[in-house]
Amino acid sequence: MQQTLEPLITSAWLAAWDKGDLDALDGLVAPGYTRTSKATGATVDLAGLKSEIAGVREAFPDLRTTVDDVVEGDGTVAVFWTSTGSHTNEYLGVPATGLTVQTRGSNILILENGKILTESVTWDGSELLAGLGIRPLRGIATPASEGEDFLELDPDLMKSFNRQFITGVTVVTTKEGDTPKGLAANSYCSVSLEPPLVLVCVQKTSSTYSALFSSSHLGINILGTEQLDTVKVFASKAPNKFAELNWHEGPNGSPLLDGSAASLEAEIQERFQAKTHTVFICRVRHAETSNTTPMVYKAGRFFDGAELAEL
Ligand SMILES: Cc1cc2nc3c(=O)[nH]c(=O)nc-3n(C[C@H](O)[C@H](O)[C@H](O)COP(=O)(O)O)c2cc1C
């Protein structure tokens, strides 16, 4: 009778994924082993698999996997598994959220002489991020070189277009531990009233960026005409932007700037990765408004919102 592979697969799998004993996989695979992701079509060899496991374990150090089922056929094995871990360090360029995620997958193994020659996996690392509400915007990653027949728009034309768009100015805030952080942003947009959803786009180079991943909430302050100094500070890289300011906390701790035309605190629900920026979609949980006149921003200049002439 053919020997079952189940105990060997389960123990090597858990040793590698849960304990970081990557060499435990060596006895399991045949020479020329490859692993292909069904999601992306990407193929790696054993060294590539080991480095993928090491990357996941570094980002999710408390990773725990259960092998839920191993179904053995004629020269094939299907492995069904579940992993749970906390997002403690950066993963695929995404700063730590501190959130716990559970992910499931199944692998189809093709055997040669009782060892795994090829493996196809339903799962790839982006599913860990999707489980945390962090998704890539599909299509954005498509490079022109992949045969797509599209021309990239001239960036100067795009800038000229944006300069014709009039907005207010907000300061987006959060906390990193006990330290308030924030940046000037005019990418604020109301998405819907019911439910009350808003969005803001933040560049990955912002020093506030990583804090926005470890926070459950953020603050958005619409600046008033008296806050020209404030916008300048928050558009800078000053180390302590809150030093000269009066501010208070929203119910969930987000810094709300005194003297703003309006402030809100919102729970971050989705983080869409759009290359250089992340689009944060948030559900508003608290809002404060005042009679202060909002500041107006157009083409790099700030204007008094009270001086607008009605058409
Ligand atoms: C009017 C105005 C609007 C801005 N809008 C955005 C924005 O929507 N998203 C963004 O990431 N940066 C925006 N910026 C740039 C950031 O405020 C700026 O890069 C800032 O230095 C970031 O600070 P930080 O790195 O300390 O977070 C804007 C700047 C100004 C002056």
The ligand as an SDF file (V2000), in Angstrom:
LIG
                    3D

 31 33  0  0  0  0  0  0  0  0999 V2000
   -2.8530   72.8730   -0.6610 C   0  0  0  0  0  0  0  0  0  0  0  0
   -2.0950   71.6110   -0.4660 C   0  0  0  0  0  0  0  0  0  0  0  0
   -2.7120   70.3940   -0.7000 C   0  0  0  0  0  0  0  0  0  0  0  0
   -2.0330   69.1800   -0.5160 C   0  0  0  0  0  0  0  0  0  0  0  0
   -2.6990   68.0280   -0.7150 N   0  0  0  0  0  0  0  0  0  0  0  0
   -2.0910   66.8430   -0.4680 C   0  0  0  0  0  0  0  0  0  0  0  0
   -2.8330   65.6340   -0.5430 C   0  0  0  0  0  0  0  0  0  0  0  0
   -4.0050   65.6170   -0.8490 O   0  0  0  0  0  0  0  0  0  0  0  0
   -2.1790   64.4850   -0.2880 N   0  0  0  0  0  0  0  0  0  0  0  0
   -0.8600   64.4690    0.0650 C   0  0  0  0  0  0  0  0  0  0  0  0
   -0.3320   63.3910    0.3140 O   0  0  0  0  0  0  0  0  0  0  0  0
   -0.1270   65.6020    0.1680 N   0  0  0  0  0  0  0  0  0  0  0  0
   -0.7300   66.7950   -0.0780 C   0  0  0  0  0  0  0  0  0  0  0  0
   -0.0390   67.9620    0.0540 N   0  0  0  0  0  0  0  0  0  0  0  0
    1.4130   67.9040    0.3550 C   0  0  0  0  0  0  0  0  0  0  0  0
    1.7070   67.6100    1.8320 C   0  0  0  0  0  0  0  0  0  0  0  0
    0.9920   68.4820    2.6720 O   0  0  0  0  0  0  0  0  0  0  0  0
    3.1980   67.8120    2.0580 C   0  0  0  0  0  0  0  0  0  0  0  0
    3.9030   66.8990    1.2500 O   0  0  0  0  0  0  0  0  0  0  0  0
    3.6460   67.6720    3.4930 C   0  0  0  0  0  0  0  0  0  0  0  0
    4.9820   68.0970    3.6000 O   0  0  0  0  0  0  0  0  0  0  0  0
    3.5530   66.2660    4.0250 C   0  0  0  0  0  0  0  0  0  0  0  0
    3.9830   66.2930    5.3570 O   0  0  0  0  0  0  0  0  0  0  0  0
    4.4570   65.0070    6.1540 P   0  0  0  0  0  0  0  0  0  0  0  0
    5.4840   64.3350    5.3030 O   0  0  0  0  0  0  0  0  0  0  0  0
    5.0290   65.5310    7.4470 O   0  0  0  0  0  0  0  0  0  0  0  0
    3.2400   64.1590    6.3710 O   0  0  0  0  0  0  0  0  0  0  0  0
   -0.6850   69.1870   -0.1160 C   0  0  0  0  0  0  0  0  0  0  0  0
   -0.0410   70.4280    0.0940 C   0  0  0  0  0  0  0  0  0  0  0  0
   -0.7320   71.6100   -0.0640 C   0  0  0  0  0  0  0  0  0  0  0  0
   -0.0540   72.9040    0.2050 C   0  0  0  0  0  0  0  0  0  0  0  0
  1  2  1  0
  2  3  1  0
  2 30  2  0
  3  4  2  0
  4  5  1  0
  4 28  1  0
  5  6  2  0
  6  7  1  0
  6 13  1  0
  7  8  2  0
  7  9  1  0
  9 10  1  0
 10 11  2  0
 10 12  1  0
 12 13  2  0
 13 14  1  0
 14 15  1  0
 14 28  1  0
 15 16  1  0
 16 17  1  0
 16 18  1  0
 18 19  1  0
 18 20  1  0
 20 21  1  0
 20 22  1  0
 22 23  1  0
 23 24  1  0
 24 25  2  0
 24 26  1  0
 24 27  1  0
 28 29  2  0
 29 30  1  0
 30 31  1  0
M  END
$$$$
